[in-house]
Amino acid sequence: MRLQHYVAMGLTGAVLACLGAAPPSGGGGSNNTRPQLYVTTPGYANPRDAVNADVLLDRIVFPDGVTVMHGDFVFPGQVLQMTYGGPIDRFRIQNGALATVGQPGIAYIEDLDGNGSSVSDSDRLLFAERMELAWSNRNLNNRTLLHAQSGYSFVVGLETRIWDSSFASDNRPEIFIFEDQGNSVMTLQALDDDLVPVGTPVEIRAVDITSIQPNKVWVGRWGNDGQPQSGTYECKVASIDLSRLGVTHVKWLKVTTAVSGGGEASADLKIICVDTSPAPAAQTMTFD
């Protein structure tokens, strides 16, 4: 990603933060301090009519005008250490029956080994592979859904390492977590290349998961027969700056949806990331 506007200003993100030019970022905040996310719905003039097809994230525009086009998105490339023990008929990967981006249809975790009566180790491995396929594209309809409070966890490896544009909080978050209706709770933890936790875990709650700006985005859900369920569901987003995780760069993340202290654990997820570093030189800087 090239941040021409940012470099032309002659200031790094760290300098801007020290000058007080960038308040902390996160899922909440006023609309003018949050990124704007734009989608396209090929074949549908009304985006709400595309809930059984493709809802494609096209670009992200940060408050300072810097734009990241979809060709520069960083997608998850690996899913490891999947945990989920049931119940059955509740945890699935889905996509619209009319979708052209991503594999159409529904895949329940317990069915993948050919025995749908329980969730096996083989099911979890195969489901992780399906997650890799579903999360390797920008179709917000192609995602995981869980309709249970048991929760799950996994380690996700990004296609490439992402770097922060500032070594303090700013308004250019790097991690975008999409979740149906914004009513779930999850914990996000950065890992080093040996998959050892680093930095500070962040619990993401409803206050972090907000309506997409400038326009709300809608997605669909499907039943066991592959037919659309009635109604549409608002796709919301949590925008997480790497500084909240206590790191300046990351390739591996652990997501846990089994939480204590109340709140829904049944997160419906899609993760898309960006690298906001202003120049390659920033990637050589280290801070103690």
N, C-alpha and C positions, 0 to 999 in steps of 0.2 A: 504494500500500500504506500502511495506517495502522498504526503501531506504538503502540497506545494504552498498552500496558503499559510500553513503554520511555519514552514521554514522561511518564507519570504518575510515574516515578521521579525526574524532575527533573534527570536527568544525561544529557549527550550521550555518544555512544560514545567520543569522544576523551577525555573526562574519566574515564570508566570505565577506559580503557586505561592512562591515566597513574596511576590508583590501583592498577593491577595486578589488576583484577577480571577481565580477559579474557585468557587465554593465547592464543598464536598458533593460527590455524586452518589447516586443510589437510585432505587426504584421510585422513591417519593420525590417531593419537591415540586416547585411550580413548573408549569408547562414550558416556560422559556429557559429553564435550566436542564431540561430533559431532552435526550435525543429524539428526533422525529424519525419514525420508521414507515417506509412506504412499501406497499405490496402491489402486485399486479395479479389480475384474475383473467387469464386469456379466455376469450369467448364469452365473457360475462361483463356487461356494462355495469350492472349492479353487483358490487363485490359480495353482498349478502346472498346472492343466488349461486355463488361458486362453492358453497360449503360441501358439495359432494364431488368436487373436482380439485383444481389447483389453486392454492392461495400462496403465491410466491413472494417471499421477501426480496424486494428489488434493490433497496439502498437504505443507508442509515445516514442521517444528517445531524451532525453535532451542533450545539448552540452557537459555536463560533463560525459556522458555515462550512466546515470541512465535511466532505461527503465520502462515504465508503460505498462503492458499488458492489453488487453481488459477486463479481468476479474476484474480489479481494476478501470475501468471507473465509474464515478458517473453521472447518467443520471437524467434529469428532471423527477420528480414524480408527480407534480401538475402544472396545468395551471389555473390561476384565473384572474378575472377582464379583460376579453377579450374585446377589443373595436375594432369595424370595422363597418362602416355604408354603405359600398358599394363602387364602383359599383358591380353588380352581374357578374357572369361568369369571375371573375378575381382572386379570392382568393380561394386556394384549398390546400388539402393535397394529396400527390401522392406517389406512389411507382411503381416500374417496374412491368409489367404484368407477368414477369417470376421470380419475387422475391420470395424467400422462407423465408426471414427474414423480419418481419413486415407485416402488412396487405396489400395485393396487391390492385391495383386499384386507383381510383381518387374519392375524396369527396369534392364538392364545398360547401362553407359555407351556401349559401342561400337554398340549397336543403335539409338540414338535418331535418327540421321540416315538410317536406312534401309539402311546398309551396315555389316554386323557384322564386317567383316574387320579393322578397325583403329579407333583412337580419333582422331577429327578435332576441329578447333576447334568445329565445329557440335555435335558430341557433348558436348563440355565445357560449352558454353553451355546446352544443353538439360538436361544433367544438373544443372547448378547451379539451374535453374528447378525441377527435380524435388526437389532438396534443400530448397529454400525451402518447398515444399508439405509435405514429410515432416516438417520441423522446425517447422512452424507450429502443431503440435498437441501434446498431452500424452501421446499413445500411445507408450510406450517400445518397442513392437514396430515402429513406423514409423521406420526409421533407415537409415543407410548401413552397408554391410559391404564389407570388402576382404579377400580371401584371397590376398595376395601381399606380398612384402617391398619392392616398388618404392616404396611410399609415395605420398602426394598432399598438396596444400596448397590453401588457399582463404582468402579474406577473407569474414568474416561480419559483416553489419550488423544490429544488434538493432532491434526495432520502436521502442523508445524508449531513451534514454540511462539507464543505471543508475548509482546513487550508493552509496557505501559508508556504513555506519552509524558507522564510526570511521575516523579517519585514521591508525590504527595497526592491527596485527593483532588480530583478534577472533574470536569463535566464531559469526559470522554471515556465512558466505561468500555471495557473490553469483552465482557461476558454477558450474553443476552439469553435469559432463560424464559421460554414461553410456556405458559401454564393456563389451562382452561379456567376461566372465571376468577382466578386469583384467590382461591380459598384454601390453598394447601400450605404445608410447612415442610421445609427441607433444610439440610445443613450442607454447606459447600466448604470443602477443605482442599487447599493446595498441597500437592505432593512433589517431592523431588524426583529425579530420574530413577531412584531406587524404590520409588513408591512409598517413601517415608514422609509422614506429615511435616509440613513446614508452615511458618506463618501463623495465622490466626483463623480458626474456623468461624464461618459466618452463618448464622441461622437466618433463613429467609422466610418472612411471614407476609401476611396480607398487606402490611404497610409498604412492603418493597415491591409488590406485584400490582402493577397499575395498568390502566387502559393505555393502549398504544396511541401515540400522538403522531400526526394531527387528526387522524380518523380512526375510529374503532375498527377492529378486525374481527371477522366471524369465521368459525370453523364448524365442522359437523362431526357427528358420531353415528356409528352404524351398529346394527344388531347382529346376532349370531348368523342370521340368514344373508348378511351382506347388504341389507336394505337400509337406507337412511332412517335414523330415528327422527321423530318429529321435532321441529324447532331448530334453532341455531344456538351456538355457544360462543361467548366472547373470548377471544384469545388475548390474554394479557401478558405483560412482560416484566421481569425483574432485570434491571440493568446494573451490573456489578462491576465496579472499578477494582483493579487488582490491588490497589492500596488497602481496600477493606480486608483483603485476605492476607495482608502483611508481606506481599511479595512484589517484585518489580517485573517478573516474567514467570511464565508457567507453561508447561506442556501437559501435565497430569493433574487431574482433579478427582476428588472423591465426592459423590453425591449420596446422601442418606436421607430417606424420607420417613424413617421410623423415628419419631420424636416423643419426648415426654413433656408433660405439662399442658396438654390440651392442644386443640387444633387438628385439622385434617392431615393425615399422612398420605392420602391417596393422590399424589401429584401426577398430573398429566403433562408430560415433558417433551420439549425440544430445545436443544442447546445450539446456539450459533455464536461464534466469537470473531473478534477482529484484532488486528495488531495496530495499535495507535502510535507506535514509536515514531518520532519525527524524522529520524535519520539513522543510518547504520551505526554512526558513532555513539549514539545513545546506548546501543546494545553492548558496548565495551565498558561502560561505566559500572563501577561497583561501589556499594556503600555499606559501611559497618553499622 
